[in-house]
Structure formats: structure tokens, C-alpha cells
Amino acid sequence: MAEKDVIQADWLNGMAFEVELEGHRLVLDVQDEKGESRGPRPKPLLLAALAGCTGMDVIYMLKKMRVPVEKFRLIVEGSLTTEHPKQYSKTHVIYEFTGHNLPAEKLKQAIELSQEKYCGVSATIKKAMPLTWEMKIMES
């Protein structure tokens, strides 16, 4: 049988739901007149999942390559449609690395491995919309 993830979402009140993910509780809500802003909205969590998935891949591979990164930031942009159902029409990831004499080719290789082979969130998103990325390197 295929592996699967299962979550449970329990309605709290108003627009809020509590979700349990691997033993961690997360409240989802809306941040307008319909909700109480008790937690993040659901759609941006997709962007957060993308950042976490590809970020973990990249850091793991850079450690294996013995590339010392001082700081690493991901900025994930999701362009929303204006019509309902409002959905992301494209995503863009900016990988920002800070360090001393960082090898650009190894950073690029780690990103490409994540985007093309390992990150399941990227693979899922790419089936629904374009996903682009860029890399920025800052000298410390």
C-alpha cells in the first residue's frame, strides 16, 4: 500500500480550525472581518511548506558538500489570481546565502537537486503552476 499523510482538522469556532500535524497543534484562521486572526491562513502555509521542504534539502546537501553557510534565507512569492477561487498562478523562490567565499556552483547544485529531485512540495506545486527560482549570494 502507498504511503500517505493524514491530518485531522477540528473546527474551534468562527472560521478557526485546529490541525494536528505530527504531534504539533496549529490553528488556522482568517485575518479579516470573518475571522479572529488566531492563526495563519491556509494558502500561505503552502508557501511555508515549500520554503521548509526545499530549504531543508539545500542545507542538508550543503553540509554534505562541506559548504559553510553563515546565513540562509528563503523568500517564497505566490502570485494570487483575482477571481474566485483565488489561487496561486505561479510561485517564485529566492534563495539568499550569506558567507565568505561561497562557491556559487555548489550552491546552485544543491538548489537544483532539491528542485529537480528531492523536494516533494516543489514537485507537487510544479504540477499545478510554474515554479521559478533565483539565487543571491551576500559576502560576509
DARA-V436735 format. One record per backbone hydrogen bond with DSSP energy under -0.5 kcal/mol. NH is the residue of the N-H (numbers start at 1). CO is the residue of the C=O. If there is no record, write none. Layout:
nh: {NH;NH}
co: {CO;CO}
//
This chain:
nh: {8;10;12;13;16;17;18;19;19;20;21;21;22;24;26;28;29;35;37;40;45;45;46;46;47;48;49;50;51;52;53;54;55;56;57;58;59;60;61;62;63;64;65;66;67;68;69;70;71;73;75;76;77;77;79;80;81;89;90;91;92;93;94;95;95;96;96;97;97;98;99;101;104;106;107;108;109;110;111;112;113;114;115;116;117;118;119;120;123;124;125;126;127;127;128;128;129;130;132;134;136;138;140}
co: {20;18;16;16;13;28;10;17;26;8;19;24;20;21;19;17;40;32;30;27;41;42;42;43;43;44;45;46;47;48;49;50;51;52;53;54;55;56;57;58;59;60;61;63;62;66;67;98;98;96;94;74;75;92;90;78;87;79;79;130;77;132;75;93;134;73;94;95;136;71;138;99;102;103;103;104;105;106;107;108;109;110;111;112;113;113;114;118;119;120;121;122;123;124;124;125;125;89;91;93;95;97;99}
//
